Amino acid sequence: MSAPLLRVENLRTYFHTAEGVVRAVDGVSFTLGPGETLGIVGESGCGKTVACLSILRLIDPPGRIEPDSRISLRDRDLTAASEGEMRSVRGNEISMIFQEPMTSLNPVWTIGDQIAEALRTHRSARPAEARRRAAEMLRLVGIPNPEQRLDEYPHQFSGGMRQRAMIAMALACDPSVLIADEPTTALDVTIQAEILDLLARLQEQLGMGLIFVSHDLGIIAQIADRVIVMYAGQVVESGTADELFGRPRHPYSEGLLRATPRVGRRMRRLSVIPGSVASPKRWPPGCRFHPRCPYAWSRCREDVPPLPGEARASRCWLEEEPARRTGGWDELALAEDH
């Protein structure tokens, strides 16, 4: 097995505010191999985006990555790198596609200038060479008439085309790692499918590792090799996509899957996870999911469950006491085959 491209160990990203410490990411660890797709799922507020921004060291004060965290690109420790060294990493060795391209693209720069900027910065490309490469990237992501489109502005692109332009910009320097943070949000299903096919094709061509963050479990099941489930700033379950979607171990993963509508099945009522994610200023004691968990008992409220250092792992006391997995989620909400 090849060595990981990216290794994240005990990542803790805290925001030190006047009102207290916000523990947005609290001890997250994972690896990413060459050509591998790692899916990250969880509700809003679970720390997915902050974890991805931390990899690129894009956390502004009062946020900071705590000293005992470690992020390694191959054998290079990014947590110890200077800001100048990180500028050579961002957009070059590690690129990121952000959630909303309209707010990520500069409205007063042409699409061509924004793609070419990375090439001029990281590859010292001359203007003509950078423009030619930018046109190649637009053609690669399926935008017609790329030479003409280079001189257009973001507001002249549709939502799907802006997302493709973001992908072209992220891939301009052939990165080893691509982070895609909800890249298909707000796109219709046809454009979503095109974007996913494009990413899969480019990943195969370039051999890059892909971190794909999404709320859509159907997309994650379709493209991911491995999946980590985040809740309250922590990884609560990890495994291959087949393992996690076939037999989830953690009650939170189980709840997410049961809350997902399924084509071809009639449902009496869509299952929901009661309550919401707690404030990161005051995570619950014990298991952080226990206030919303149908299986919780006294141990869950008092003791913090560990996450075994294994490829297939669940941060839950049910791993030691499986007999307590009774009752559970409302049976009326379960899908029934007809």
Secondary structure, DSSP 8 states (H G I E B T S, - for coil): ----SEEEEEEEEEEEETTEEEEEEEEEEEEE-TT-EEEEE--TTSSHHHHHHHHTT---TTEEE-TT-EEEETTEEGGG--HHHHHHHBTTTEEEE-S-HHHHS-TTS-HHHHHHHHHHHHH---HHHHHHHHHHHHHHTT-SSHHHHTTS-GGGS-HHHHHHHHHHHHHTT--SEEEEESTTTT--HHHHHHHHHHHHHHHHHHT-EEEEE-S-HHHHHHH-SEEEEEETTEEEEEEEHHHHHHS--SHHHHHHHHTS--TT-B-SS-----S----TTS--SSSTTGGG-TT--HHHHHS-----SSSSEE-SGGGT-GGG--S-S-GGGS-B--
